[in-house]
Amino acid sequence: MSLKTIKDAIENKKMICPECKKPIQQFSKYAETIDAVRDGFNVIEIDSNASRVTLTCGNDGCDWSERTEYWLEYIVN
């Protein structure tokens, strides 16, 4: 679900660079983050509700790039 949201935001130019204020052009290194919790009996519960991605502005004259799990903050409505 997160990957589709990121792709759609970039394609629809709704993900904005914090430096130049223009739409972000590309992303790479997408990964779902996994939190594992162990209880006293070695049972593992897995919660995978976040993702991490490297965003790259890609606009002329802007070298901004960031590896983040807070990519949702760059999407405008």
C-alpha positions in Angstrom: 0.0 0.0 0.0 2.8 2.5 0.9 4.6 1.8 -2.4 1.5 2.6 -4.4 1.0 5.8 -2.4 4.6 6.9 -3.1 4.4 6.1 -6.8 1.0 7.9 -7.2 2.2 11.0 -5.3 5.3 11.3 -7.5 3.4 10.6 -10.7 0.7 13.2 -9.8 3.4 15.7 -8.6 2.0 15.8 -5.1 5.2 15.0 -3.3 7.1 18.3 -2.8 10.8 18.9 -2.2 11.4 20.9 1.0 14.4 22.7 -0.6 13.2 24.0 -4.0 9.4 23.5 -3.4 9.0 21.7 -6.8 7.7 18.2 -7.2 10.0 15.4 -6.3 11.0 13.4 -9.4 12.2 10.0 -8.1 12.6 7.5 -5.3 14.7 4.4 -4.7 15.5 1.8 -2.1 12.0 1.3 -0.9 11.6 -1.1 2.0 8.9 -2.1 4.4 10.0 -1.7 8.0 9.3 -4.6 10.4 9.1 -4.3 14.2 9.3 -7.7 15.9 8.2 -8.1 19.5 9.1 -11.2 21.6 7.3 -12.2 24.7 8.7 -14.5 27.4 7.8 -17.7 25.5 9.7 -16.8 22.4 6.6 -16.0 20.4 7.1 -13.4 17.8 4.5 -10.8 16.9 5.3 -8.8 13.7 4.0 -5.4 13.0 4.8 -4.0 9.5 3.0 -0.7 9.2 5.7 1.6 8.0 8.1 1.9 5.1 11.4 3.6 4.4 12.3 5.2 1.0 15.1 7.4 -0.5 13.5 10.4 -2.1 15.5 12.4 -4.6 14.4 15.8 -5.9 15.8 15.5 -9.4 15.0 19.1 -10.4 17.6 21.3 -12.1 19.8 23.0 -9.5 18.5 21.0 -6.5 20.6 18.2 -5.0 18.2 17.3 -2.2 17.9 13.7 -1.3 16.8 12.0 1.9 16.4 8.5 3.2 13.2 8.6 5.4 10.3 6.8 6.9 8.4 10.1 7.2 7.8 10.4 3.4 4.1 11.1 4.1 5.1 14.6 5.3 6.2 15.5 1.8 2.8 14.8 0.2 0.5 17.8 -0.3 -3.2 17.6 -1.1 
